[in-house]
Amino acid sequence: MHGEEATRQIREFEESTGSMGFTPIIALSGASDKEDQIAYFKAGMDGIISKPLDTKTLARSVKDSIGFIEKLHSQGPFKLADRASKPLRVRTVGQTTLFDC
């Protein structure tokens, strides 16, 4: 199972249980062009950290991203269907591209 499918399954589980909680999902990928970003966004990911990177960059990117992701998810339960119809907007934090929906 690849990251997009794993993400879809996590998001579908969150939807089906009516969970107000969320699982932040940020891809670690060498593929981060616009097409990849759209596919990751529609799968339910919150962003992408571009490779290559070191552990300090990873830790900083995740720390800087958490507040932004929490804000997005606090707006209500996550729905995959919502993302299918929305345009992709991004915000960059260091090496991390976050999806703003």
C-alpha positions as CSV (number, residue, x, y, z in Angstrom):
1,M,0.0,0.0,0.0
2,H,1.4,3.4,-0.9
3,G,1.0,6.7,1.0
4,E,-2.0,8.0,-0.9
5,E,-4.0,4.8,-0.3
6,A,-3.0,4.7,3.3
7,T,-4.0,8.3,3.8
8,R,-7.4,7.7,2.1
9,Q,-8.1,4.8,4.4
10,I,-7.2,6.8,7.5
11,R,-9.4,9.7,6.4
12,E,-12.3,7.4,5.5
13,F,-12.0,5.8,9.0
14,E,-12.0,9.2,10.6
15,E,-15.1,10.1,8.6
16,S,-17.0,6.9,9.3
17,T,-16.4,7.1,13.0
18,G,-17.5,10.8,13.1
19,S,-14.2,11.6,14.8
20,M,-13.5,15.2,15.5
21,G,-9.9,14.3,16.1
22,F,-7.4,14.2,13.2
23,T,-4.2,12.5,12.2
24,P,-1.8,15.0,10.7
25,I,-0.4,13.4,7.6
26,I,2.6,15.0,5.9
27,A,4.3,13.1,3.0
28,L,8.0,12.7,2.8
29,S,8.6,12.6,-0.9
30,G,11.0,13.5,-3.7
31,A,8.0,13.9,-6.0
32,S,6.4,17.3,-5.2
33,D,5.5,18.9,-8.5
34,K,2.0,20.4,-8.9
35,E,0.4,17.1,-10.1
36,D,1.8,15.2,-7.1
37,Q,0.6,18.0,-4.8
38,I,-2.9,17.7,-6.2
39,A,-2.9,13.9,-5.8
40,Y,-1.7,14.1,-2.2
41,F,-4.2,16.8,-1.3
42,K,-7.1,14.8,-2.8
43,A,-6.0,11.7,-0.9
44,G,-6.3,13.7,2.3
45,M,-2.7,14.6,3.2
46,D,-1.9,17.8,4.9
47,G,1.4,18.6,3.1
48,I,4.7,17.4,1.7
49,I,8.2,17.6,3.0
50,S,10.6,17.5,0.1
51,K,13.6,15.2,0.0
52,P,16.5,15.2,0.6
53,L,16.5,16.5,4.1
54,D,18.2,16.0,7.4
55,T,16.7,15.2,10.8
56,K,16.9,18.8,12.0
57,T,15.1,20.0,9.0
58,L,12.4,17.3,9.5
59,A,11.9,18.2,13.1
60,R,11.7,21.9,12.4
61,S,9.3,21.4,9.5
62,V,6.9,19.2,11.6
63,K,7.0,21.6,14.5
64,D,6.3,24.6,12.3
65,S,3.5,22.8,10.6
66,I,1.5,21.5,13.5
67,G,-0.2,24.7,14.5
68,F,-1.3,25.4,10.9
69,I,-2.7,21.8,10.5
70,E,-4.5,22.0,13.8
71,K,-6.2,25.2,12.7
72,L,-7.4,23.6,9.5
73,H,-8.8,20.5,11.2
74,S,-10.5,22.6,14.0
75,Q,-12.9,24.0,11.4
76,G,-14.9,20.8,11.5
77,P,-14.8,17.1,10.6
78,F,-12.6,16.1,7.7
79,K,-14.4,15.0,4.5
80,L,-12.5,13.6,1.5
81,A,-15.4,14.7,-0.8
82,D,-14.8,18.3,0.2
83,R,-11.3,18.2,-1.2
84,A,-12.4,16.7,-4.6
85,S,-14.1,20.0,-5.4
86,K,-11.7,22.5,-3.9
87,P,-8.8,24.1,-5.7
88,L,-5.4,23.4,-4.2
89,R,-3.8,26.3,-2.3
90,V,-0.5,25.9,-0.7
91,R,1.6,27.5,2.1
92,T,5.3,26.9,2.3
93,V,7.1,26.5,5.7
94,G,10.8,25.8,5.1
95,Q,11.0,22.6,3.0
96,T,7.3,21.8,3.8
97,T,4.4,22.5,1.5
98,L,1.2,22.6,3.4
99,F,-2.2,22.3,1.8
100,D,-4.7,25.1,2.7
101,C,-8.3,24.1,2.1
